């Protein structure tokens, strides 16, 4: 690694923030499959975009179509999936985007490693726990994963027969039961404004 050197950017992060009117940041949204992470993230991105913010949803499933297409769902592959997504999120946030990253990311160690990378780089990071109960996720079952698991056609489903380590101290605990997508997304955007004292709302 001695031949690899870090090349500093000629345009500073603060200059980018001044141009777009807000800081770049990563909002890491974790929760079970079917919890509503991606749906809420996309609605929040729409709200942010309408307010003039540069927002982008870095969806974990989408990255598995390309960057992470070589990864499966073993514990090691899940950890690498989170690491790669974290690095992409960090790069985009450093470039000035508000990145909403909805990933199951079942292990606290992986999420904490992503947090540390952002902290070390001086890039804002917030963890959001989309706290939808397992039973409700199974009832929604948008991908049919819970039905397959019940039929014995699928193993290793997070929260059922594979572990999920819920965040102990997330910046935002987002309860979705009996609430609309719009309400959840509005709460998320409001929380971001409070966290970083920006004019994004």
WOKA-V950782 format. One record per pair of residues at least 6 apart in sequence whose ideal C-beta (glycine too) atoms are under 6 Angstrom apart, sorted by the first residue. I is the first residue (numbers start at 1). J is the second residue. Records with the same first field share a line. If there is no record, write none. Layout:
I->J  J
//
This chain:
16->96
17->23
20->54  96
22->53  198  200
23->124  196
24->93  96  97
25->93  98  124
26->89  93  99  118  125
27->100  126  128
28->101  127
29->37  41  102  128  130
30->105  129
31->37  130
32->137  159
33->145
34->137  140  141  142
35->130  132  137
36->130  132  176
37->102  130
38->59  102
39->181
40->181  184  185
41->57  100  102
42->57
43->181  185
44->100  185  188  189
45->55  57  100
47->185  189
48->55  98  200
49->55
51->200
53->98  200
54->97
55->98
56->97  99
57->100
58->89  99  101
59->102
60->103
63->85
68->81  84
71->77  80  81
73->156
79->110
82->105  110
85->103
86->114
89->99  101
90->117  118  123
92->99
93->99  123
94->123
104->158
105->111
106->158  164
107->165
108->165
115->125
118->125
124->196
126->171  195
127->167  170  171
128->172  174
129->167  170  173
130->174
131->173  175
132->176
134->159
138->146
141->147
145->157
148->154
149->157  160
155->161
156->162
158->164
172->191
174->184
176->184
193->200  201
//
